[in-house]
């Protein structure tokens, strides 16, 4: 992913990548936990 961005003229730093990755991870967990709780515990 970083190589593609660099070839396109938009290099992404490690910290920028980490910041977006943490946001995506947090949103995924926030959506998955209630679903799994409702699906398997009710």
HUSUL-V290887 format. One record per pair of residues at least 4 apart in sequence whose C-alpha atoms are under 8 Angstrom apart, sorted by sequence separation. I is the first residue (numbers start at 1). J is the second residue. If there is no record, write none. Layout:
i & j
I & J
I & J
//
This chain:
i & j
1 & 5
2 & 6
3 & 7
4 & 8
5 & 9
6 & 10
7 & 11
12 & 16
13 & 17
14 & 18
15 & 19
16 & 20
17 & 21
18 & 22
19 & 23
20 & 24
21 & 25
22 & 26
23 & 27
24 & 28
25 & 29
26 & 30
27 & 31
28 & 32
29 & 33
30 & 34
31 & 35
32 & 36
33 & 37
34 & 38
35 & 39
36 & 40
37 & 41
38 & 42
5 & 10
6 & 11
12 & 17
36 & 41
37 & 42
5 & 11
6 & 12
5 & 12
3 & 11
2 & 11
2 & 12
//
